[in-house]
Amino acid sequence: MLIVKINKFIVFPFLLLGLLAACDNEPVSDQAIQSVSGHSDVSGVKLEVGKPAPNFTLASMDGRKVELSQLHGRGVLLIFYRGYWCPFCIGHLDDIQSLLPELAKKDIQVIAISPDDPDDLKTMANRLDNPYWFLSDPDLAVIERYGIRKDEELPHPAVVLIDKAGVVQWFYVGENYKERPSASQIRAVIERLKW
C-alpha cells in the first residue's frame, strides 16, 4: 500500500507537468508575422489591412458597454479567443501579459473577446495578473462580422492590430487553435509597423 501511495505522489506531478506542457501554444510562421497584408488560413475573413476595423459594441464583464469606435485616438490589440475553459487561450493571454508594459507606453489597449458570458469572463480575468478588457460576444455577432466564426459556438483564434485612426494594420486568423502569435511575435509586428 505504501508503494502505491508513493507512486501516486511520484506520478501525479509528471502527469500535471505533461498536461501543462501540452497547452503551450506553437508560435505562428514567420511568414504570417512578416505579412504586410495580414494572415489567414481561414476562408471568409472580413478584415483587410488599410481598411477600418468593423465597429462593434459589446458588454464587458461588469456590464459596461464598450464601443470600438470610442477608442479612436488609441491603438487596439484585439484578441479573439475560444473561452475561459480553453487551456491554449489561457496560455496565449498569459503570454501576452509580458507585453502589457510596452503596449501601455504605446497607448495600445488590449481587448479580449469570446462567446463567454460575464461570469466566465471574470473567471478568465481572475486567472491573469494583469487582466485586459474582456468583452462578451455570446451570439458571435462580432465574431461573424469579422469573418472568424469557426462553428456554431466558437471563433477561430485571431489577433488584430488597429491603429489610432481605427484602421486595421495587421491581423492573424488561424485554423489551428494550438498556434497563436506569441508575445515576442506581436512585439516584432508592432516594431515593424513603427508604433
HUDA-V828634 format. One record per backbone hydrogen bond with DSSP energy under -1.0 kcal/mol. CO is the residue of the C=O (numbers start at 1). NH is the residue of the N-H. E is the energy in kcal/mol with one decimal. If there is no record, write none. Layout:
BEGIN
{{CO:NH:E} {CO:NH:E}}
END
This chain:
BEGIN
{{1:5:-2.1} {2:6:-2.5} {3:7:-2.6} {4:8:-2.2} {5:9:-2.1} {6:10:-2.1} {7:11:-3.4} {8:12:-2.7} {11:15:-2.4} {12:16:-2.8} {13:17:-2.6} {14:18:-2.3} {15:19:-2.4} {16:20:-2.4} {17:21:-2.6} {18:22:-1.8} {20:23:-1.2} {21:24:-1.5} {26:180:-1.9} {29:33:-1.5} {30:34:-2.6} {31:35:-1.0} {39:173:-2.0} {48:51:-2.0} {51:168:-2.7} {56:68:-2.2} {58:66:-3.0} {59:136:-2.8} {60:63:-1.9} {64:60:-2.9} {66:58:-2.3} {67:70:-1.3} {68:71:-2.2} {69:72:-1.4} {71:74:-2.2} {75:109:-2.9} {76:162:-3.0} {77:111:-2.6} {78:160:-2.5} {79:113:-2.8} {80:158:-1.7} {83:86:-1.7} {86:90:-2.2} {87:91:-2.2} {88:92:-2.1} {89:93:-2.8} {90:94:-2.4} {91:95:-2.1} {92:96:-2.2} {95:98:-1.4} {96:99:-2.1} {97:100:-1.1} {99:103:-2.6} {100:104:-2.6} {101:105:-1.9} {102:106:-1.4} {103:108:-2.8} {104:107:-1.4} {107:75:-2.2} {109:77:-2.8} {110:133:-1.9} {111:79:-2.8} {112:135:-2.9} {113:81:-2.6} {114:137:-2.9} {117:121:-2.1} {118:122:-2.0} {119:123:-1.8} {120:124:-2.1} {121:125:-2.8} {122:126:-2.6} {124:127:-1.3} {125:128:-1.4} {133:112:-3.0} {135:114:-1.7} {137:140:-1.7} {140:144:-2.5} {141:145:-2.3} {142:146:-2.1} {143:148:-2.4} {144:147:-1.2} {146:46:-2.1} {148:156:-3.6} {154:150:-2.7} {154:151:-1.5} {157:174:-2.1} {158:80:-2.6} {159:172:-2.6} {160:78:-2.9} {161:169:-3.1} {161:170:-1.2} {162:76:-2.6} {163:166:-2.1} {164:73:-3.2} {166:53:-2.8} {167:163:-2.8} {168:50:-3.1} {170:161:-3.0} {171:39:-2.4} {172:159:-2.4} {173:41:-1.4} {176:179:-1.8} {178:26:-3.0} {182:186:-2.5} {183:187:-2.5} {184:188:-1.9} {185:189:-1.9} {186:190:-2.5} {187:191:-2.6} {188:192:-2.3} {189:193:-2.2} {190:195:-1.9} {191:194:-1.1}}
END
